[in-house]
Amino acid sequence: MRTAPRPLHARGLAETPIELALRLVAFMLDVPVDAIRATTRSRAEAAFARQLVMYLAHVGFGYSLSEVGDALGRDRTTVSHACHRVEDLRDDPQVEETLAALERALQVRCDRRLRRYGRPRHVAALACR
């Protein structure tokens, strides 16, 4: 049985965009962070929240499928499936609204970080890597 990956900050890494997306999705969808990080199959709400985090990390921040998978204790093919699933669900107005709100919130946070630390923008849309 695999164990849940340790939070990024516990591994000596600063708050990463993936960690930020994880916490924001957990807050907005009212799903515990531990449920999103869990390596076991979980209830639908936690699985959907995890898929949103994977989508935001890969599509929004430009992390590779492997990087996202490593951060969340999943395989790159699982991340790919999550991204395709979220793209398909964007046709639903409620999902689109949720994703748009998440992307706006992450962009605001990244813009603040960039102003504070002066880091150059990454090519991705939500650049704060």
C-alpha positions as a Python dict, from the first residue, in 0.01 Angstrom:
ca = {
    (1, 'M'): (0, 0, 0),
    (2, 'R'): (134, 341, -98),
    (3, 'T'): (144, 615, 159),
    (4, 'A'): (27, 968, 97),
    (5, 'P'): (301, 1200, -28),
    (6, 'R'): (431, 1447, 225),
    (7, 'P'): (321, 1806, 172),
    (8, 'L'): (569, 2004, -32),
    (9, 'H'): (648, 2241, 254),
    (10, 'A'): (735, 1939, 473),
    (11, 'R'): (995, 1840, 214),
    (12, 'G'): (1176, 2170, 256),
    (13, 'L'): (1020, 2335, -47),
    (14, 'A'): (857, 2675, -38),
    (15, 'E'): (492, 2712, -124),
    (16, 'T'): (473, 2598, -482),
    (17, 'P'): (199, 2682, -729),
    (18, 'I'): (80, 2320, -705),
    (19, 'E'): (50, 2351, -328),
    (20, 'L'): (-128, 2684, -370),
    (21, 'A'): (-374, 2532, -619),
    (22, 'L'): (-431, 2238, -385),
    (23, 'R'): (-518, 2460, -90),
    (24, 'L'): (-735, 2692, -297),
    (25, 'V'): (-935, 2408, -455),
    (26, 'A'): (-978, 2246, -112),
    (27, 'F'): (-1110, 2573, 28),
    (28, 'M'): (-1341, 2659, -262),
    (29, 'L'): (-1490, 2310, -290),
    (30, 'D'): (-1494, 2248, 86),
    (31, 'V'): (-1292, 1928, 55),
    (32, 'P'): (-1020, 1848, 311),
    (33, 'V'): (-665, 1880, 177),
    (34, 'D'): (-588, 1533, 314),
    (35, 'A'): (-876, 1387, 111),
    (36, 'I'): (-734, 1542, -207),
    (37, 'R'): (-383, 1413, -128),
    (38, 'A'): (-504, 1063, -33),
    (39, 'T'): (-357, 788, -250),
    (40, 'T'): (-660, 564, -211),
    (41, 'R'): (-976, 588, -417),
    (42, 'S'): (-1201, 834, -247),
    (43, 'R'): (-1540, 989, -270),
    (44, 'A'): (-1636, 1170, -589),
    (45, 'E'): (-1594, 1520, -442),
    (46, 'A'): (-1232, 1454, -345),
    (47, 'A'): (-1154, 1287, -677),
    (48, 'F'): (-1298, 1581, -872),
    (49, 'A'): (-1108, 1830, -655),
    (50, 'R'): (-786, 1634, -718),
    (51, 'Q'): (-854, 1642, -1092),
    (52, 'L'): (-901, 2020, -1078),
    (53, 'V'): (-569, 2060, -897),
    (54, 'M'): (-396, 1843, -1159),
    (55, 'Y'): (-555, 2044, -1441),
    (56, 'L'): (-458, 2380, -1292),
    (57, 'A'): (-103, 2265, -1224),
    (58, 'H'): (-49, 2123, -1573),
    (59, 'V'): (-251, 2353, -1797),
    (60, 'G'): (-242, 2670, -1589),
    (61, 'F'): (109, 2660, -1448),
    (62, 'G'): (278, 2455, -1718),
    (63, 'Y'): (413, 2178, -1498),
    (64, 'S'): (481, 1851, -1677),
    (65, 'L'): (248, 1558, -1624),
    (66, 'S'): (525, 1382, -1431),
    (67, 'E'): (590, 1681, -1205),
    (68, 'V'): (221, 1708, -1118),
    (69, 'G'): (197, 1335, -1061),
    (70, 'D'): (502, 1335, -834),
    (71, 'A'): (364, 1623, -628),
    (72, 'L'): (29, 1450, -579),
    (73, 'G'): (145, 1089, -552),
    (74, 'R'): (-4, 987, -885),
    (75, 'D'): (122, 856, -1218),
    (76, 'R'): (156, 1090, -1518),
    (77, 'T'): (-114, 895, -1702),
    (78, 'T'): (-355, 968, -1417),
    (79, 'V'): (-275, 1339, -1451),
    (80, 'S'): (-331, 1319, -1826),
    (81, 'H'): (-670, 1152, -1771),
    (82, 'A'): (-763, 1421, -1516),
    (83, 'C'): (-673, 1702, -1757),
    (84, 'H'): (-877, 1548, -2039),
    (85, 'R'): (-1171, 1490, -1807),
    (86, 'V'): (-1171, 1850, -1680),
    (87, 'E'): (-1145, 1981, -2037),
    (88, 'D'): (-1450, 1773, -2129),
    (89, 'L'): (-1638, 1901, -1824),
    (90, 'R'): (-1571, 2266, -1912),
    (91, 'D'): (-1882, 2253, -2132),
    (92, 'D'): (-2085, 2248, -1811),
    (93, 'P'): (-2149, 2613, -1712),
    (94, 'Q'): (-2108, 2536, -1340),
    (95, 'V'): (-1770, 2368, -1392),
    (96, 'E'): (-1659, 2650, -1622),
    (97, 'E'): (-1759, 2908, -1361),
    (98, 'T'): (-1572, 2721, -1087),
    (99, 'L'): (-1259, 2687, -1300),
    (100, 'A'): (-1270, 3051, -1404),
    (101, 'A'): (-1295, 3158, -1038),
    (102, 'L'): (-1004, 2932, -944),
    (103, 'E'): (-791, 3063, -1231),
    (104, 'R'): (-867, 3426, -1137),
    (105, 'A'): (-779, 3364, -772),
    (106, 'L'): (-454, 3191, -863),
    (107, 'Q'): (-361, 3465, -1109),
    (108, 'V'): (-412, 3732, -842),
    (109, 'R'): (-190, 3538, -600),
    (110, 'C'): (77, 3484, -864),
    (111, 'D'): (72, 3851, -967),
    (112, 'R'): (129, 3949, -603),
    (113, 'R'): (416, 3703, -574),
    (114, 'L'): (575, 3834, -892),
    (115, 'R'): (548, 4195, -774),
    (116, 'R'): (696, 4105, -438),
    (117, 'Y'): (985, 3890, -560),
    (118, 'G'): (1029, 4017, -914),
    (119, 'R'): (1048, 3670, -1064),
    (120, 'P'): (1016, 3654, -1440),
    (121, 'R'): (696, 3512, -1582),
    (122, 'H'): (688, 3155, -1707),
    (123, 'V'): (533, 3094, -2046),
    (124, 'A'): (222, 2941, -1892),
    (125, 'A'): (-95, 3144, -1843),
    (126, 'L'): (-81, 3141, -1463),
    (127, 'A'): (287, 3203, -1431),
    (128, 'C'): (430, 3194, -1083),
    (129, 'R'): (665, 2896, -1093),
}
